[in-house]
Amino acid sequence: MPKVELLAPAGDLEKLKIACLYGADAIYCSGKKYGLRANANNFTIEELKEATKFVHELSKKIYITVNLIFHEEELTNLDDYLQDLDAIGVDAIIASDIIVLKRSKDLNLHFETHVSTQASILNDEAALFYKKLGVTRLVLAREAHLKDIQQIKKATGLELECFIHGAMCTSFSGRCVLSNYCTNRDSNRGGCAQICRWTFESSEANSVFSMTPKDLNLIEYIEAMIQSGVNSFKVEGRMRGIYYIATIILVYRRMIDKILNNNLTVGESKYYLAILNRCANRDSTPQFIDGIPGREQQYFLGRDELSNQDFLGIVLSYDEEKKLAIIEQRNYFKIDDEVEFFGPNHETFSYIVQEIFDENDKKIEIANHPKMIVKLKINYKLEKYDMMRIKVIDKQKFL
Amino acid sequence: MVLVLVEEKMKINRYLITVTSDSILDLEVKNVNFLFPIQGYSVGFQKTYDIQKISKKNSYLYINRILDCESIQQLKKDLENINPNIEGICFTDLGVVQIVKSLNYPLKLIYMQNHNTTNSASINCYLEDVDSVLISTDITKEEIMTILNQAKKPLVLPYFMLVDVMYSRRLLLNNFQEEFHLQPKREEVLTEPISKNNFLVIENDYGTVFYAKKFIDYRFIQHPNILFYFIQPIGLEKEDVEKILAKEDLKGISDTGFLEKKTYYRLKEENLCQK
């Protein structure tokens, strides 16, 4: 099978590092300007330099989103910004506005240009339109069926990138300005207020209309997508936290590697799916890959958006001599809790909390203060950035 | 005398009017080109027309679906047999440019994705491949005038139209009605209770379109670089369009959209604006 890329989101430098460590082959993120997550932390030019250096040292890639739809006022500094990105040495930009693709070409910049999913590419002819603009990769519309992916690959030979996990727009991306109308915030310049997740009054008597889509999850289609010519598997979520990024990226890393090595079992596949479903605060489904999503792939009324408190702590360091892990707490845990440790360089393992020590080595019963430093005696060697979560899924039951 | 005639000629507006109901075709106005939503290739219309049956002189085909691979190849076949009276195609999927060029027909192409034609530089890029572009309905009057001044070909101005504010491939009305066992309806009016915005929702087998309930009225904008003044009279009849053309006061059903209302995208900017 061909080599494929796992592409992770990064809303800031910490998330970028976590995504790289947990197995992403490439990262996409935004500068302070011109990205569609205008209210995420995003990266200054200096941070982009640091990020690019970091990913390149790991032989990974970094793509910068320059994917807003430009108004006249944003055009003023576009060339300078593109040249700054070029000087930093980013590997590609992801753009949807045709002027960004054109300027990148005219300025003879070194980075590649990828067409954003905002361009809603769903057929081979539209793909060929963009190919003639010099782009090297297409991020297909999330509405693409498997047969469309195959045909676009066949007709263009371009690299194809597809979203495989995360939140969905109700509309075709880029084809919604509900936010502009309801809040005066421009969705195509990064200000989307997610109006499609609100409720509406219907003209039907006493009827409340809603249309929120469940999240996307294509874990069961990865193999078919590889065979259809998808080169890059993209996870949504530049606004998500490090636990989410680490969990999702690690699951897909292991899954993709096993597919490529031809040793993925049905049981493991089901286990990975259970982990993914547990991690998100919404249910996830395959959405458009094999048809048009029906009512079962949407939420209607009475939906509970779960606040996930599985993330218990992040390992700051491990003292091999004392077999002591220093952990920064993220959610409440106590003695006798059954937890799991997971990380990029070891198999996930279970552990029952027997003793907890605070920063001053004093024994405590519970870890209940956010970000408090605690120490746990663990025989298994842990590494910085390994994570601790409550154990709710037993892998053995799936095998 | 000649100069006066030329000047008079320049003042004549050409209208592009979407045929949203059969009565629109009875309009007795000069300088009108009709735009027909096409069966199988259009979304958001109560009425669509068979591509092979359109024969009206100088008419345009309206293909506003985002097309999948199968549909665009079918469109290519369908275009091989269209009536020679058809002057052009208004479209949103850029794949249409490719297939029309490959057919080598003298069809005019008008790009009508009104949510990404928001600046002059991008519009000029599109104009390298198409004959004209519909100016965005998401920008201010100042931005529209800049675009009109800088565009290298005449453009289509939103003149009086119901703006599509969301286009989904999902069958949102159908899904909702199925979930709650309601009578099937392919048209609905929804109200967002906080902003009190109303939306007209129209669905067909290819997706669901939300329209802002009020028409945008840009009838006072004049500029020499306009190819067509675009009228999209969804839900209106011939008599209403006559009022639009006569520039009658239609404030009850229209407003000026974002012409005088700049949008924001960073929360800090929005807060500053509110202060």
Chai-1 contact restraints between the chains, C-beta under 6 A:
chainA,res_idxA,chainB,res_idxB,connection_type,confidence,min_distance_angstrom,max_distance_angstrom,comment,restraint_id
A,A38,B,Y265,contact,1.0,0.0,6.0,A-B,restraint_1
A,A38,B,R266,contact,1.0,0.0,6.0,A-B,restraint_2
A,N39,B,L267,contact,1.0,0.0,6.0,A-B,restraint_3
A,I69,B,N116,contact,1.0,0.0,6.0,A-B,restraint_4
A,I69,B,T118,contact,1.0,0.0,6.0,A-B,restraint_5
A,F70,B,N119,contact,1.0,0.0,6.0,A-B,restraint_6
A,H71,B,T118,contact,1.0,0.0,6.0,A-B,restraint_7
A,H71,B,N119,contact,1.0,0.0,6.0,A-B,restraint_8
A,E72,B,N119,contact,1.0,0.0,6.0,A-B,restraint_9
A,E72,B,E143,contact,1.0,0.0,6.0,A-B,restraint_10
A,E72,B,T146,contact,1.0,0.0,6.0,A-B,restraint_11
A,L75,B,N119,contact,1.0,0.0,6.0,A-B,restraint_12
A,L75,B,A121,contact,1.0,0.0,6.0,A-B,restraint_13
A,D97,B,S122,contact,1.0,0.0,6.0,A-B,restraint_14
A,I98,B,S122,contact,1.0,0.0,6.0,A-B,restraint_15
A,I98,B,C125,contact,1.0,0.0,6.0,A-B,restraint_16
A,I99,B,A121,contact,1.0,0.0,6.0,A-B,restraint_17
A,I99,B,S122,contact,1.0,0.0,6.0,A-B,restraint_18
A,I99,B,C125,contact,1.0,0.0,6.0,A-B,restraint_19
A,K102,B,C125,contact,1.0,0.0,6.0,A-B,restraint_20
A,S120,B,I66,contact,1.0,0.0,6.0,A-B,restraint_21
A,L122,B,I66,contact,1.0,0.0,6.0,A-B,restraint_22
A,L122,B,D68,contact,1.0,0.0,6.0,A-B,restraint_23
A,N123,B,L67,contact,1.0,0.0,6.0,A-B,restraint_24
A,N123,B,D68,contact,1.0,0.0,6.0,A-B,restraint_25
A,N123,B,C69,contact,1.0,0.0,6.0,A-B,restraint_26
A,N123,B,I72,contact,1.0,0.0,6.0,A-B,restraint_27
A,N123,B,G95,contact,1.0,0.0,6.0,A-B,restraint_28
A,D124,B,C69,contact,1.0,0.0,6.0,A-B,restraint_29
A,E125,B,I72,contact,1.0,0.0,6.0,A-B,restraint_30
A,E125,B,G95,contact,1.0,0.0,6.0,A-B,restraint_31
A,E125,B,Q98,contact,1.0,0.0,6.0,A-B,restraint_32
A,E125,B,I99,contact,1.0,0.0,6.0,A-B,restraint_33
A,A126,B,D93,contact,1.0,0.0,6.0,A-B,restraint_34
A,A126,B,L94,contact,1.0,0.0,6.0,A-B,restraint_35
A,A126,B,G95,contact,1.0,0.0,6.0,A-B,restraint_36
A,L128,B,Q98,contact,1.0,0.0,6.0,A-B,restraint_37
A,F129,B,L94,contact,1.0,0.0,6.0,A-B,restraint_38
A,F129,B,V97,contact,1.0,0.0,6.0,A-B,restraint_39
A,F129,B,Q98,contact,1.0,0.0,6.0,A-B,restraint_40
A,E143,B,R169,contact,1.0,0.0,6.0,A-B,restraint_41
A,D148,B,D68,contact,1.0,0.0,6.0,A-B,restraint_42
A,D148,B,C69,contact,1.0,0.0,6.0,A-B,restraint_43
A,Q151,B,C69,contact,1.0,0.0,6.0,A-B,restraint_44
A,T170,B,S168,contact,1.0,0.0,6.0,A-B,restraint_45
A,S171,B,M166,contact,1.0,0.0,6.0,A-B,restraint_46
A,S171,B,Y167,contact,1.0,0.0,6.0,A-B,restraint_47
A,S171,B,S168,contact,1.0,0.0,6.0,A-B,restraint_48
A,F172,B,I66,contact,1.0,0.0,6.0,A-B,restraint_49
A,F172,B,Y167,contact,1.0,0.0,6.0,A-B,restraint_50
A,R175,B,Y167,contact,1.0,0.0,6.0,A-B,restraint_51
A,C176,B,M166,contact,1.0,0.0,6.0,A-B,restraint_52
A,V177,B,H115,contact,1.0,0.0,6.0,A-B,restraint_53
A,V177,B,D138,contact,1.0,0.0,6.0,A-B,restraint_54
A,V177,B,V165,contact,1.0,0.0,6.0,A-B,restraint_55
A,L178,B,V165,contact,1.0,0.0,6.0,A-B,restraint_56
A,L178,B,M166,contact,1.0,0.0,6.0,A-B,restraint_57
A,N180,B,T263,contact,1.0,0.0,6.0,A-B,restraint_58
A,Y181,B,V165,contact,1.0,0.0,6.0,A-B,restraint_59
A,Y181,B,N197,contact,1.0,0.0,6.0,A-B,restraint_60
A,Y181,B,A212,contact,1.0,0.0,6.0,A-B,restraint_61
A,C182,B,E192,contact,1.0,0.0,6.0,A-B,restraint_62
A,C182,B,S195,contact,1.0,0.0,6.0,A-B,restraint_63
A,C182,B,N197,contact,1.0,0.0,6.0,A-B,restraint_64
A,N184,B,T263,contact,1.0,0.0,6.0,A-B,restraint_65
A,R185,B,Y264,contact,1.0,0.0,6.0,A-B,restraint_66
A,R185,B,Y265,contact,1.0,0.0,6.0,A-B,restraint_67
A,D186,B,T263,contact,1.0,0.0,6.0,A-B,restraint_68
A,D186,B,Y265,contact,1.0,0.0,6.0,A-B,restraint_69
A,N188,B,H115,contact,1.0,0.0,6.0,A-B,restraint_70
A,R189,B,Y265,contact,1.0,0.0,6.0,A-B,restraint_71
A,G190,B,Y265,contact,1.0,0.0,6.0,A-B,restraint_72
A,G191,B,Y265,contact,1.0,0.0,6.0,A-B,restraint_73
A,F200,B,L190,contact,1.0,0.0,6.0,A-B,restraint_74
A,F200,B,E192,contact,1.0,0.0,6.0,A-B,restraint_75
A,E201,B,T191,contact,1.0,0.0,6.0,A-B,restraint_76
A,E201,B,P193,contact,1.0,0.0,6.0,A-B,restraint_77
A,S202,B,L190,contact,1.0,0.0,6.0,A-B,restraint_78
A,S203,B,V189,contact,1.0,0.0,6.0,A-B,restraint_79
A,F209,B,F176,contact,1.0,0.0,6.0,A-B,restraint_80
A,F209,B,L190,contact,1.0,0.0,6.0,A-B,restraint_81
A,M211,B,L172,contact,1.0,0.0,6.0,A-B,restraint_82
A,P293,B,R170,contact,1.0,0.0,6.0,A-B,restraint_83
A,R295,B,N175,contact,1.0,0.0,6.0,A-B,restraint_84
A,R295,B,E178,contact,1.0,0.0,6.0,A-B,restraint_85
A,R295,B,E179,contact,1.0,0.0,6.0,A-B,restraint_86
A,Q298,B,N175,contact,1.0,0.0,6.0,A-B,restraint_87
A,F300,B,E179,contact,1.0,0.0,6.0,A-B,restraint_88
